[in-house]
Amino acid sequence: MTSEPAKSILIVEDEPIIALDLKALLEREGYLVTVRYQGYKALDLLERVDFNAAIVDIHLKVGNDGIEIGHLLSEKRIPFIYLTSFYDQETLEKAAETSPAGYLVKPFQPQTLLSSLMMALNRPRLVATIHPPVALTGTEEIICNILSQGKSYQEIADQMSISINTVRFHIKNIYVKYDVSNRAQLLNKLLTSR
């Protein structure tokens, strides 16, 4: 019986203490971890190496910021989590455009990070099927991804830092676009669309 190979995780974090703590935490869980402290070095590495997932700080002191890295990760369909000290509206909006699998604010609880990473690692299967011919807005696509993880409307609102009424508005539009009337029908269409 062969065991599944360890998942490879890229950490992009310019604070060495945080980066090394993250690396130690993930290695204890059996992940293969690579750390880059500068954005440009992370971008260069991503051009040559594929990872199973990434954890990215948004505001890096040297070179490219985490949002640029997030765009490349999205293009390469590598799921990632933002880990940052910033949660102002402008940063959240820019981050949402890159479709991260999660957004954690420092300081973080190790179990929260590990749970978010597990969800991110399971995301590629969902992301690959949530690009059907139906034209969704960026926000609608993010909501579909979170909804497919079994989250409630309130959890979606909390994760995206929007009101529950805004979530309901977008879900109503999504239902119309997919010609469905409930969550189960929507999830069925999302998971079977090619």
ZIKA-V677257 format. One record per residue. N is the residue number from 1. RES is the residue in one small letter. PSI is psi in whole degrees, -180 to 180 (none if undefined). OMEGA is omega in radians with two decimals (999 if undefined). Layout:
N_RES_PSI_OMEGA / N_RES_PSI_OMEGA
This chain:
1_m_124_-3.13 / 2_t_142_3.11 / 3_s_156_-3.14 / 4_e_139_3.13 / 5_p_151_-3.13 / 6_a_143_3.11 / 7_k_140_3.14 / 8_s_130_-3.08 / 9_i_132_3.03 / 10_l_129_3.03 / 11_i_126_3.06 / 12_v_103_-3.03 / 13_e_126_-3.07 / 14_d_-5_3.06 / 15_e_106_-3.05 / 16_p_-39_-3.11 / 17_i_-45_3.13 / 18_i_-45_-3.13 / 19_a_-44_-3.12 / 20_l_-35_3.05 / 21_d_-44_3.09 / 22_l_-46_-3.13 / 23_k_-47_-3.14 / 24_a_-43_3.13 / 25_l_-48_-3.08 / 26_l_-37_3.11 / 27_e_-35_3.06 / 28_r_-27_3.14 / 29_e_2_3.06 / 30_g_10_3.11 / 31_y_152_2.98 / 32_l_122_-2.97 / 33_v_134_3.02 / 34_t_135_-3.12 / 35_v_137_2.98 / 36_r_133_-3.09 / 37_y_-19_-3.14 / 38_q_143_-3.11 / 39_g_-43_-3.10 / 40_y_-33_3.11 / 41_k_-35_3.09 / 42_a_-44_3.12 / 43_l_-43_3.12 / 44_d_-45_3.14 / 45_l_-41_-3.13 / 46_l_-24_3.08 / 47_e_-23_-3.05 / 48_r_-25_-2.99 / 49_v_138_3.03 / 50_d_138_3.08 / 51_f_159_3.06 / 52_n_-31_3.13 / 53_a_170_3.13 / 54_a_154_3.02 / 55_i_122_-2.94 / 56_v_127_2.97 / 57_d_144_-3.10 / 58_i_-49_-3.08 / 59_h_104_3.13 / 60_l_142_-3.06 / 61_k_-32_-3.05 / 62_v_130_3.01 / 63_g_-148_-3.05 / 64_n_152_3.09 / 65_d_172_-3.09 / 66_g_-27_3.13 / 67_i_-42_3.09 / 68_e_-41_3.10 / 69_i_-40_3.10 / 70_g_-39_3.10 / 71_h_-45_3.13 / 72_l_-42_3.12 / 73_l_-42_3.11 / 74_s_-44_3.12 / 75_e_-39_-3.12 / 76_k_0_-3.12 / 77_r_39_3.04 / 78_i_118_-3.13 / 79_p_145_-3.10 / 80_f_161_3.12 / 81_i_135_2.98 / 82_y_136_3.05 / 83_l_111_-2.96 / 84_t_165_3.04 / 85_s_-5_-3.03 / 86_f_131_3.09 / 87_y_29_3.06 / 88_d_161_-3.04 / 89_q_-43_-3.11 / 90_e_-44_3.12 / 91_t_-43_3.13 / 92_l_-41_3.14 / 93_e_-44_3.11 / 94_k_-41_3.14 / 95_a_-41_-3.11 / 96_a_-31_3.14 / 97_e_-21_-3.10 / 98_t_-1_3.12 / 99_s_56_3.10 / 100_p_157_3.07 / 101_a_-16_3.13 / 102_g_166_-3.13 / 103_y_105_-3.11 / 104_l_139_-3.14 / 105_v_133_3.08 / 106_k_147_-0.11 / 107_p_152_-3.08 / 108_f_158_3.04 / 109_q_134_-3.12 / 110_p_-42_-3.10 / 111_q_-34_3.10 / 112_t_-43_3.11 / 113_l_-46_-3.12 / 114_l_-40_3.11 / 115_s_-43_3.12 / 116_s_-39_3.12 / 117_l_-42_3.11 / 118_m_-42_3.10 / 119_m_-41_3.13 / 120_a_-42_-3.13 / 121_l_-26_3.09 / 122_n_-7_-3.07 / 123_r_-33_-3.06 / 124_p_-39_3.13 / 125_r_-40_-3.13 / 126_l_-45_-3.11 / 127_v_-40_-3.09 / 128_a_-25_-3.11 / 129_t_-5_-3.11 / 130_i_34_3.03 / 131_h_57_3.14 / 132_p_-180_-3.14 / 133_p_-16_3.12 / 134_v_132_-3.11 / 135_a_106_3.09 / 136_l_149_2.99 / 137_t_167_3.11 / 138_g_-42_3.14 / 139_t_-42_3.13 / 140_e_-39_3.12 / 141_e_-42_3.10 / 142_i_-44_-3.14 / 143_i_-42_3.10 / 144_c_-44_3.13 / 145_n_-44_-3.14 / 146_i_-41_3.13 / 147_l_-39_-3.12 / 148_s_-12_3.07 / 149_q_3_3.10 / 150_g_15_-3.10 / 151_k_149_3.07 / 152_s_167_3.10 / 153_y_-41_-3.14 / 154_q_-41_3.11 / 155_e_-38_3.09 / 156_i_-46_3.13 / 157_a_-45_-3.13 / 158_d_-44_-3.10 / 159_q_-36_-3.10 / 160_m_-4_-3.10 / 161_s_46_3.05 / 162_i_168_-3.13 / 163_s_157_3.11 / 164_i_-30_3.09 / 165_n_-35_3.08 / 166_t_-41_3.08 / 167_v_-48_3.14 / 168_r_-41_3.11 / 169_f_-48_-3.12 / 170_h_-40_-3.14 / 171_i_-38_3.07 / 172_k_-44_3.11 / 173_n_-39_3.12 / 174_i_-44_3.11 / 175_y_-43_3.13 / 176_v_-46_-3.11 / 177_k_-35_-3.13 / 178_y_-3_-3.13 / 179_d_52_3.09 / 180_v_166_-3.12 / 181_s_-3_3.10 / 182_n_172_-3.06 / 183_r_-43_-3.11 / 184_a_-44_3.11 / 185_q_-41_3.13 / 186_l_-49_-3.12 / 187_l_-38_3.09 / 188_n_-44_3.12 / 189_k_-40_3.14 / 190_l_-42_-3.05 / 191_l_-16_3.14 / 192_t_-9_3.14 / 193_s_144_3.09 / 194_r_none_999
